[in-house]
Amino acid sequence: MALISALTPVFVAVLCVVIAAFFRNYRRAESSSQQKRSPAAGETTSRPWVDEDLQDDTEVSAKDDEDDDWVVSETEELPPIPYIPPRYSEEEMLERSQQLYNLLNQRRSVRFISPEPVPREVIENVIHTAGTAPSGAHTEPWTFVVVADAETKHKVREIVEQEEEINYKQRMGDKWVHDLRRLRTNWMKEYLDTAPYLILIFKQTYGILPDGKKKTHYYNEISVSISCGLLLAALQNVGLVTVTSTPLNCGPQLRVLLRRPANEKLLMLLPVGYPAPDATVPDLKRKDLSDIMVFV
C-alpha cells in the first residue's frame, strides 16, 4: 500500500500528460478538417494565388517513369538534309535588323479592339508561324485554340472575369493592385467579346499516342512560351493587336468549355483583331539597350 501511495502522484502526472497530448492532437485534426471542408452556400472561397493548372512539369517524375502508360521515344535517327539559309551583306543585315526592331518596337498591349472582321487565312498563317518555334526533342507541345463563335467568346469572358475579380480583391494583394492602377486595368475584359478572335494557347504537358500511351514532352512550358513570342511578332507583322493575358485559375474551366484533354494546360489567352479607332495605350518607355544587354 505504501508503494502504491508513493506511485500515485507519478501515475496521475503521466495520465495528465497523455490526456493533454490526446486533446492537442484532436484539436489539430479538427482544425485541419475545417480547413479542408467545402465552403457553405454563399461563403467566399479562399483559393490559392498560384494557378496550379500552370505548374511547370517539364520533367517526368520517377513515378511517371515507372508507369506502364509511358513509352520511350523512337530512337530512329533523322536523316540530315542540306541547310542553306540566305546570306546577306553586312549592310543588308544592319538594315533588316533595324527594320525588324522598328516594327516590333511599335507593339503595344492593346485593350481596345475593333469587332471588324479579320480574314481567317491571316490567323492561320500567324499560327503556322508560331508553330515554327523550337521545342524540346522536337515534340511541338502546343495547341492553339481559335475562338470566333460569339457565344463561346462570351462564356470565356464570364469565366475570366469571375476569376479576375477574385484575383484583384483577394489573391494579388494591395501592392500589386496599386502597381497596376497606373495602367488602369481591372477585372473587366470587354475585349473578350469584341475581338473577332480569341487565341488560347495550351501547353501539352505530355503527348498521347494513338494507342493511348503517353509520350514525354521535354521543357514544354519553355517551348510553348517561345512559340507565343513568335506569335506576337507575327501578329505585329500583319497589323493586328492583342494583349497578353494569363487568366489565373481559369485553366480547368476553359479546358472543359473548349473540350480540351487533360494533358493540355492553358498558358496564355490572346484577344486578336484590329485596334479600335479610339484605342489608347499607356505612354510607356522601354529600357535602354545598355540596361538589358551585357557584352562580355
Helices and strands as residue ranges (DSSP letters): H 2-36, G 52-54, H 62-66, E 70-71, H 90-105, H 120-130, G 136-138, E 142-147, H 150-166, I 167-171, H 173-181, H 191-194, E 197-204, E 206-208, E 214-216, H 220-237, H 251-257, E 264-272, H 289-292
